[in-house]
Amino acid sequence: MIASFKSAITLSICSVTSAASPRLSPSFFSSQRRLPLFNSTPFSHYTKHPPASLAMDSSKAGPVKELPVGLDEATEEDYASQSKLLQEFTSISSIDKAWVFKSESGIGSQAMFSISQPNLLTNKRRKYMLSSSISTDTNNNVNFQWAPFPVEMTGVSITVPSPSGSKLLVIRNPENESPTQFEIWSSSQLEKEFQIPQSTHGSVYADGWFEGISWNSDESLIAYVAEEPSPCKPSFDYQGYKQGATKDKECTSWKGQGDWEEEWGECYAGKRQPALFVINLNSGKVHAVKGIEKSLSVGQVVWAPPVEGIDQHLIFVGWLAEPRKLGIKYCYNRPCALYVVKVPLYKSEAAESDIKSLEESTVVNLTQSISSAFFPRFSPDGKFLVFLSAKASVDSGAHSATDSLHRIDWPTDGKLSSSTKIIDVVPVVNCAEDGQFPGLYCSSFLSKPWLSDGCTMILSSYWHSCQVILSVNVLSGEVSRISPADSGFSWNMLTLDGDNVIAVCSSPVDVPQIRYGRLVDKVNNTTRWHWLNVSSPIFKCSEKVMSLLSNLQFGILQIQVQDVSDCLTKGAAKPFEAIFVSSKVNDAPDPLIVVLHGGPHSVSLSSYSKSLAFLSSIGFSLLIVNYRGSVGFGEEALQSLPGKVGSQDVNDVLTAIDHVIEKGLANPSKITVLGGSHGGFLTTHLIGQAPDKFVAAAARNPVCNLSSMVGITDIPDWCYVESYRTNGKTIFTEAPTAEHLTHFYNKSPISHISKVKAPTIFLLGAQDLRVPVSNGLQYARALKERGVETKVILFPNDIHGIERPQSDFESFLNIGVWFKKYCK
């Protein structure tokens, strides 16, 4: 684990003070970037002049200066200036995970932060660890003492501390056919190292969804999810087919392809079926858990609490691949259940657990009565199992919807059955009253989310346009918002320090900052929390970035729905929101970028986005619209959109634009629009349905033609549900009828292409399985055919998100230059 040390950070004891009330705020969606022809040494910014050593003698005639494809003299100047600024925004680090351990002395605690930063030269994210000591002084002030240097985690895929905090598991997945490396570290050294060959299993899943790694109670066994080993394939030599399949490579023969195996779509191309394994840390022996159906993909494994004299159990989430595997990334509408499997154990001479045999394992479905169950978490005392459910999504067909929280009382005798009673803790919220809890919208849980009372979970959730921190009593079902509600900032839970919360808060115009939350009055059981500022070196940025951000402001706008008579439910008629970011110093409105999230059932949050902060800093106001159908606003508002895409969502965006124009916040002659995926669907719809509204547009992997997308996407059911409402789930077929294809075409932006006038830039990932690149290319070619100025940048190795550092950088650099060109 010891790797090269990176740039020094001054050792300091940072006193934590009360957080000042931040200015009114909120913001947006996660972003992405990359670049055209950039110098490789050093990579500081786009260079428009050659190095001095290559400059030609001015007395001699030289060749005409050659510009990169797609650039002219004017845009090259913008590339030069904007690329340097964008790199300053890009270099800001992010916290991915955090853990807290009790100090050996019993006084204070130790925190460890997993941090990442884009590395544009290598086109990867650099990962490193930074630690801090947390202590409380005599005045009850909290102090963070940061280590002087971070440690780079080169080649590390996953790190998981043991329950006691005395050991650290480090997993290094190979980039080829090499073994997977397991390392067990103590506080001072590497204790054990195991090489797991490809014949046992492939890479360990580290995707945040199938991913699951769990230590058992005595820390002698680890259960985890990895790719099953490669199947045997037919072999051929000079005599033809060789009888007896083999996995080994031979120089005198060659392997055939064998049967095609379906994958889980976007992000899982080339990944083999996730399977369950257990490693014994004393012997290094790896056991594949038997008895699990081949059609079941497993993930999110946890050990059940041990019961004396009874074999241990593993709990895992299973997804059935019948009748086929559909895209699962961001698609919570895939049915799943909690399963339990027995792991026969015996005590070795060292009184540590070992595995007898997994050949006779039986698997029981614990949640047959509910269509979705995931993120299983046992209470500290092991008396109950809590899990999240996306049943609203599965039952309706919407790819994401309002979550619900449930509990199973765990049997002390170890007798488990498929008829186990499921208790509702937090139900789906259909339509909340103003200012009240709108429902659960969780993208993850902490591995240890519990306060010391053993029944209160702390978690992050979406609340309209903000991310907030909630406490949930899983016995009473009481839900409380514990992050401040008066700022509009977004808050993300990192970890717990006993009964205290370590979190990050940010806004569209404020870089992330660490906050330390304390429950003020435990005795009287009040829910008031006190939040303290923590000085940290993690989110360090340049003075120029800080100066530019200090000139910006933001607020969350309430937008009234037009044509309320068309609304079928109370929730659909409630106002939706838009985040507005603008200059504090300019009297006249800046040119406006309308920013539209994808999904459509996702949300743009009032959190910091490097890419959008960059666009704000080069002279644009942002209108970030959370149209009806976004998550965070209750189930009725969300379900109002399916069946009305291309109309209701388009009208909501136009209503939001008219709102800021009427308020004098935007110049109607300088409006642009930017969106990706379904946001690109809206972008291309808007420039067709309201052609005189926009001076330019940018679309990242946009949905432009549903009738051509439905046959080649990894989520064809999405086309049906969003076009036909919930009925689309019933009529979904792999062989669309002519009537279906006509309906899809009429719902698509391409049906309005003859009216488009706005110059449009397309950013497309060639490896996109969700909205295959042919969709955007067809639309772009049709625009060119009609004489509309069009620019296409194709990223050959990117998938739907266009998230590789260079691609993300070039994408947003070109968007900035494109919009500047048409807003002058």
N, C-alpha and C positions, 0 to 999 in steps of 0.2 A: 504494500500500500504506500510505502514511502516513495514519493516521486519528486520530480524537480520542483524547486521552490520558485514561486513567481514574484512579481513586483512587491516591494516592501510596503507595508501599511504601518503607520506609526502606532506603537503601543500606547494605549491610553486607557485611563479609567474614566468612563463616560457617565457622569451623573444623569439620572433620568428625572426629567421635570414634567410637570403637568402639561398635557397637550393644549396648546392654544386653540381656540375655536377657529377652524379653517374657513376660508371664504366660501360662499355658496358655490356648490359644484356638483358634477357627474360626467361619465363618458362612455365609451364605445366597444368596438369589436377588436378581436385579436388580429394582428396584422402580419405582413410579410414583405421581403425585398431581394435585389441582386443587380448586376451591371454589365455594360457592353464591352468596350475595349479599355481596360484599366491597366495601369502599370503594375508589374508584379514585384518591383523592387525600388524603393520600399512602397508598400501599399498605403499611401497616405490619402490620396485622392486622385481623381481623374486628371491626367496630365495632358495639357494641350500643346506643350513645347517639348522637344526632345532634350535629354540630358546634355549638359555642356560638352561632355566628351564626344558626343555624336553630332554636335552642331556643325554646320558647314561653314567654311570660310566665306564671310560676307562679300569678299571681292570676287568670288567665283559664282557663276550662275548655277542655281540649284533647281531641282525638279519642283514642279508645282506641288504644294502641300496637299497631301491626300487625307481626306476626312474619313472617319469610320462610317460605315453604311448607315444611312438614316439620319445623319447629322449634317447641318449646314453651319455656316460661321456663327449665326446668331444662337442656335441651340447649343453649339459647342461651348459658348461662354456660360450658358446656364448650367450645362453639365459640369463644367469646371468648378463653379461656385457652389452649386447645390450638393455635389457629391462629397465635398469636404465637410459640409454641415451635416449631411445625412450620416456620415461615418461617425461624427461626434455623438449623435443620438444613438446610433447602432451599438456603440461600444459599452453602453450602460449595462451592468450585470443584472441578473434575475436570480431570485431564490427559488429553487425547485422543491426542496424539502428541508425540514429541520427536526432535530431530536434534542431532548433534554435528559441529562443523567444526574443523579444525585452524587455529590462529591464524596470521596472516600472518607473525608473527615466528618461527614454528616452536616457540615455547615455550607450553605449555599448549594449551587448546582453548576453543571457544565452544559453548555449548549453547543451543538454542532450543526452548521448550515451547509447544505449542498447547493452550490452556486454554478450558474452557467453563463457563458458570454460568447457571442458569435465570433468566430475566427474566419474572417473573409478570405484570407490567403488559402487556408486548407478547406474552406467551404464546409466546415463542421462547427459544432458548438464545443467550446473548451469547457471542461468541467473541473471544478476544484472545491476543496473543503476549507472552511474557516471556522475556528472555534472561539468560544468566549466563556469566561467565568462570570457567573451571576451571583451577586451578593447583596445583602441589605445592611445598611449602616445603622447607627444608633438612632438616627432621626427617621428611620423607616424609608429612606430613599433607596432605590434599586440601582445598582451599579453593574454595568457590563464592561468587563476588561477583555479586550480583543487580543487575540494572538497577533504577533508582529507580522506574520506572513501567512497567506493561504497556501495550501498544498494541492498541486494539480493531480487529478485522478486520471492519469493517462490510461486509456483502454478499459476503464471500469464501466460496466453496464448497470450494476445494481449494488447498493450497500444496504444492509439490514442489521441493526443492532439486536442482540439477544434480549430476552425479557429482563434479565438482571442488569443489563448495561455493561457487563464485564467482557463481552465478546462482540466482535463485529464481523459479519459475513460480507465478503467482497466477491462478486462474481464478474468474471471477464468472459464475455461471449466472443467466439472467434469470428473473423471475417472470411474464413475459408473453411476447409474441411478439418481444421485442427480441433483438438479437444477443448471443451469448456473448462475453465479454470475456477475452482472454488478455493477461497482463502479464508482462514479463520485467524483473526487478529486479537491479541490481548491489548492492554493499554500501552505495552512497550515493545511488542515484537510480533512477528508472524509465528503463530503456533502450529498451524497445519495447512497443508496445501494438497488439493486433489485435482487430478486431470481426468475429466469424464469424456471418454471417447465418443465419436459420432455413432458408433455401433450401439451405444447405450441410449443416447438421446442427442438431439440437436441443441440449438441455442435455448437458453432459459428465457421465457417471455418477460419482457421489460416494457410492455406497451401501456401499462396503466389500466388495462381492462381485463384481459385474460391473466395478466400478471398476478401471481400469488406466491408468497414465500412466508413460511411460518415455522418458528422454533417451537419444539415441545417444551413442557414445563421444566424438565431437568437439563435442558439445553444439550442433549446428546443426539437428537434427531432433528432434521429439517425437512419439511414437506415443501414441494415447489412444483411449478408448472413449466414444462419445457416442450420443445417440438419432439414428437415421437421420432424414432430413428427412420432413416430412409427405407422405403419398402424394397424388397428384392425386385429386380427387373430382368426381363429376358436377355440372355447373352447369345451372341452369334460369333462364329469363327469361320475359317475358310471352308469348313464342311457344312455350314449352315447353323441351325439352332442347336445350342448346347443344352442338353437336359440337365436339370438341377440348377435352379437359380442361385446366384451368389451376389453378395454385396461388394466383394473384393474386386479391385481393378487388376486386370491381367493384360500384358502387352500383346498376347496372341489372340485376343478377342475384343469385341466391342459390345456395349450395352444398348439395348433398345429403349424405347420410352415407356412401354407398359401402359396401363390404363391411366387416363387423365383423372386427377383428383381435384375436386372443386375446393376453392379457398373462400375466405371470408371477405373478399373484395378489397376495396381501397385500404392501403397500408399493410395488407397481408399477402400481397403477391409474393410467391416463392416461399411462404411460410408453411411448414407442415402442421398437421393437426396438433393442438395443444393437449398434452397428456400429463398425468399425475405421477410424481416420483417422490421417494423418500431416501435421503442419504443418512447413513450412520456415521457420525463424526469421529467415532473411535476407530472404526475399521476402514472407513472410506467407501464401504460397499453401497451401491445404489440399487434400490428396489423399484421396479415399475409397479404401480398399484393395479391389481388385476380386478376383473369383474365389471369394469365400466364398459358400457356398450360402445362399439366402434363409431356409431352415429352421434355420440355425445362429445362435444367439445367442452373441456373443463377449464376452470379458472378460479381465482380468488380464494385459494384454499386456506383454512385455518384449523388448528388442532382444537378439538373439544376439550373442556376441562377434564383432567384425569380423575377417575374414580378408583379407589383402592380395590384391588382384586378383580378388576374388570378391564378387558382390553380397551385400548384407547380408540377414539374415532376421529376421522377427518371430515370436516364439513367443506363442501366445495360448491361452486355454481356450475351448472351444466346447461349448455345450449344445444338443442336438437337440430340436426342438419337435414330435416325432412320437410318438404320434398327436396329442397335444395338449400345450399348456403347462399344467403343474400348478404349484401354489404352490411357490416356491423358497426363500423366506425361512425360515431355520432348517431347511431340508429338504436334507440332504446326500445323500439317496437318489436325486437326479436324475443320471442318467448324464452324464458329461462326459469330455473328452479334451483332450490337448495337441496343437495343430496348429502347423505351421510354414508361413509364406508368404514367398516371395522378394520383396525390395524392390530393384528395379534402381536402382543409384546411379551417379553419375559425379562426378568432382571438378571443382568450378568453378574459375575463375581464382584465386579466393582460397583454393584448396586445401581448400575445405569441401565436405561432401557435399551433393548435390542429387539429386532423383528424376527418372529418365528418364520412366518411364510405369508405371502400375500396371495397365494394361489386360490384360496377359498373365500375371498372377500365377497360380501354381499352389499349391494347398493340399495339404499332406500330414499325415495323422493319425499322430503319433509313438507313440501309446499304444493301439493297437488291441487289444492283448492284455490290457488291464485296463479294468474298467468305470468307473473314476473317476480323474481326475488334475487337480489344480489347485494353486495357489500355486507356480508355477515360479520357481526361483532358480538362477542360474548361479554357480559358484564364482568366486572372485576372478581365478584364472588362466584361466577360460573352458574348462577341460578337462572339466567335467561339469555336468550339469543335474540338480538335485534337485527333487522335487515331492512333495506330499502326496496321499494317496488315501483316499477314503471307500468303498472297494470293499465293506467289510463292511456298510455301510449300503445301498448300491445292491443288492447281491446278496441281502440279507435282506428289504429293504423297509422296515426301521426308519428313521425320519426322520433319526436320528443314531446313530452307533455308534463303535467303536474305529477310529482312523485307522492308516494305515501310511505309511512313508516310503520313497521309491524314488529310484534314480539312473540316469541315462543318461550314458554316456561320450560326450562331444561330438566328432564327427569333425573333425579338423583340416583336411581337404580340402573341407569344406563339403558333402559328399555325404550327403544325408539320405534315409531311406526309412521306410516304415511297418513294416518288420520290425526296427527298431532294438531291441537287447536292453535289457530293463528289469531292473535289479538291485535286489533287495530289501535295504533298509538296516535298517529297523526294522519287523518284521512285526506283524500283529495279535496282541495278547496275549489269550489266552482266559481263563486263570486263573493269576494270579501267586501265588507263595508269600507268606506273611505278611511285610510290610515291604518287599517287592520291587516293582520297577517294574510298574505295572498296565496300561501301554499308553499310546499317544499319544492325546491329546484336545486338538487345537489349533484355535482359532477364527481365528487369523491368524498371519502370519509378518512379521518385519521385512523391509524391502526390502534391507537389508544385514545379514544375521544372522551374519557370519563372523568368527572370530578370525583372527589374523595367520598361523596355520599353514595357512590356506586350505582346511582340511577339517573344521573344527569349527564347527557351528552352535549358536547360543544361542537358545532359544525358550521360550515359556510353554506349560504344559500342565496338565491337571487330574490330581490324584493323590488319589483318594478325595474328601474334602470340602474339599480345599485346592487352590489354584492354586499351582504351583511353577515354578521356572526350571530348565531342563535344558540340558546340553551333549550334543551328539550328534556323534560322529565318523562322517562319512558314508562313509568308506572301510572302517572296521572294524565299524561298527554299534554301537559302545560308547555306552551311554546313562548319564549321571551326573546326579544331582540336586545342583545347586550352591547352591540357596537353603537356608537353615537348616531342618532337619527336626524340631527339638525344640520348636517354639513353637506350632504349629497356626495361625499366621498364613498369609494368602495373599499371594503375591508375583506381580507382573506386570512383565514386561520392557518397558522403554520404548525404550532405544537402547543402542548400544555407544560407548564412548570408547576407541578402540584395542582393547586386550585387557581393558578394564575394562567393567563392566556398570552402567548406571543403571536402577534399578527403583523400583517403588512397593510398599510392603508395608502391610497393614492387617488389622484384625480386626473382628468385629461390634461391639466396644466401643472400638476405636482408630481415629481418623481416619487416612487415608492419610499416609504419610511417605516421602520420597525416601531411597533407600539406594544406596550406591556400593560395588560389589563388585570385589575384586581377587583374582586368582589368586595364591596364596601362593608356590608354588614351581614356576616354569616349567621350571627346569633339570632337576629330577628327575621332571618330568611328573606331579606329584601333582594330585589333583582337589580339594584343599582351598581353599575361598574364604574370604576375610575381608571381612565386610560392615561398612560405616561409616555412621553417621547423617549425614544432610545437613540442616542447618537451612534451611528454605524458607518464604517468605511465601505459598505457593500455597494451602495447605489451612487457612488461618487461619479460626478459628471463635470464637464468643463464649465468654466465661468461664462462662456458664451451661451451655452445651453441654458444655464440658470438665468442669465439675463433675458434671453428671449422668452422663456416661460414666465418670468415675472411680469411681462407686459401683456399676458393673456388672462382671460377670465372665462368662467363657464357657468351655466345654470341649466336646470332641468325644466323644460317647458311642458305644460299640460295642453294638449291639443284636443279640442272638442270634435266629436265624430259628426260628419255630415250625413244627412239622410238617415237619421235614427230610425225612421219608420221601416227601413230595410233590415234592422237588427232583430234576430229571432230570440235573443236572450238578453237579460239585464246586463250581463258582463260584456256583451258585444257592444253595448251602447255607451259604456263608460269611456272617459277620455283616455287616449294613449299618450305616449311621451316622446319627446325628442331632446337630445342633449345639444346645447348650443354653445360653441366655443368661439370667442371673438377677441379682438384687440381691446385693451383698456386705454390705449393712447390715441388711436385714430378717431377723428370725428366722423368721417364718412365711412360707410360700410365697406369692408374688404370684399373682394370676390368670394363667392360662396361655393363650397363643395358639399353636396348632399351625400352623406355616407350611409350605405345600406348593408345591413348584415345578411348573412346567408341563412340557410336552414330549410324553410322559413322559420322553424320553431326553435330559434336561439334568441340571443339578446345582445345588444351593444351596451356594455357596462360603463359606469362612470369611473373607470380605472385608467391608469396611465398606459398609453400605447406609443411606443417610440415612433412608429411610422406616421400616425396621425398627429403627434406632437410636432414632427418635422414639417408636415404640410401646414399646420397652423403657424409655424415659425417663419415660413417663407411668404406669408402675406395672405393667407386664406382664413375666412371664417368657416366653421364646420357645423352642419346641421345633421346630427346623427339620429336617425329616425327609428324608434321602436314601434313599428306599425302593429296593428292588431294581428294576433297570431304569434307574437313574440312570447317567450316564456317569461315568468315572473309576474304575470298580471291576472292569474286565475284561469281555471280550465275553460270557462265559457268564452272568454275573450280569445283564448288560443284556438278553440275549436270553431270559431266563427270564420276562420280563413279557408280551411280545406274546402274545395269546390268553387272558391271565389278567387283563386290566384290569378293575377293579371288584371284584376278589376278592383277588389276591395283594397288590396295592399297598394296598388298603384294610386288609387284615390286618396288613401291615407297620406302617402308621401306628398302628393300635390297639395293636399290640405295643409300639411306642415309647412311647405314652401310658401304658400299664400299667407300663412300666419306670420312668418318672420318678415315677409315683404310689407304686410299691413302695419307691423310694429316698427317699421323703418330700420330693421336690422339687416336687410339684404338689398342689394341693387338688382332689380329684375333683369337687367341686361348683362349680368356677369354671374350666371349660375351654371355650375358644372355638376356632374353626378358620377359617383364611384361606388361599385359594388362587386362582390365576388359570389360565385355559385348562385343561390337564389337571389342574392343581392345583385348579381349580374343579370339575372332574369328580369329583375325590376328595372335595372339601368337600361337595358335594351328595350323593354316595354315603354319606359318613360320617353325615350327619345323618339319612339314611333308614335305614341299616343299624344304626346305634347311636344311636337317637333320644334315649336317656336320658343320653348321655355329654356332650352339649354344651349350653351355655346360650345360645350365639349363634354365628352364622356370617357370613362375608363372602366373596362370590364375584365375581371379576372376569372378565368374558367367559367364563363357565363352559361346558363341554361338558355339556349336560344330557340330550340326546336324540339319540343317534347315528342313529336311523332317520330323523329329519327333517333332520339336519345333512348326511348323506351326499350328498344331491341338490343342495345349494346351497353347500357349502364349496369353497375352492380346493384342498383336499387330500382328495378323497374316498377315495383309496387308503389314507390314514392310517386311516380308519374300518375298512377291511378288514383291514389288517395287524395293528392292535392288537386287533381282535376275533377274528381267525381264525389268528393267528400268521403265519409266513412263507407259508403256503398262501394267505393273503389276497392276496398279490401276484399269484398265478396266477388266482384267481377274480374279481379286481377287474373290475367292469363299471360303465359309466355308467347302466345300467338294472338296479338291484338287483331280485332276485326277492323274492317274498313271504316266502320262507324267510329270505333275507338280512335283510330289514327286521325280521322277528320276532326274529332273533338279535341285531340291533343294539339293538332295544328292550329286550330282556332284559339286555343288558350295560350299560344306561344308568341313571343316577340316577333318572330319572323313573319307572322301574318300582318304586321304593321310596317314592314321594312320599306315599303314604297314611299312612306311619308318622312323617313328619317333625313335630317339635315346636319346634325351635330357631328363634327369630326370626332372619331372614336378610336381609342387605343385598346388593343386586346393583349392581355398577358395570359399565356396558355401553357399548361404543363403537359408535355407530350405523353407522360406515363399515367395520366389521369384516368382512373377506372370509373369514377363517379359521374363526371360529365366529360366523356371522351372528347379529345381535342377536335374531332371532326365537327362537333356542334358549333364551337366558336369560329372555326375556319370557314364553315359554310356561310355563316352570317357575315363575317368580314369580307369574304369574296363577293357576296351579294351586294354589300355596300359599295365596294369598289366598282362593281359592274354598273351601279347607278350614279357613279361620279362623286360619292361622298368620300372625303379625305379619311383614310384609314391607315392605321399602323398596327402591325402584329409583331409581338416578340414571343418567340417560342422557346421554352426552356426544356431541352431534350430529356433531362433526367428527373424532372419534377413531377409530383403527383398533384392531387387536387388543391392542396393548401398552398403550394408554391412557397415552402418554408425553408428550403435550403438557404443558408446565409447569403450567398452571392445572388441567388435568384430573387430573394426578398428585397435585397438592396437595389438591384437593377430595376426591379418592378416599380418600387415607389419613387426611385429617382426619375424614371421615365414618366410616371404619372405627374410628378411635380413640374417637370419641364413641359409636358404636354399642356397642362392646365395654364401654366404661365403664358405659354405662347398664345392661347386663345382668350386670355383675360386681360391683355394689355390694352 
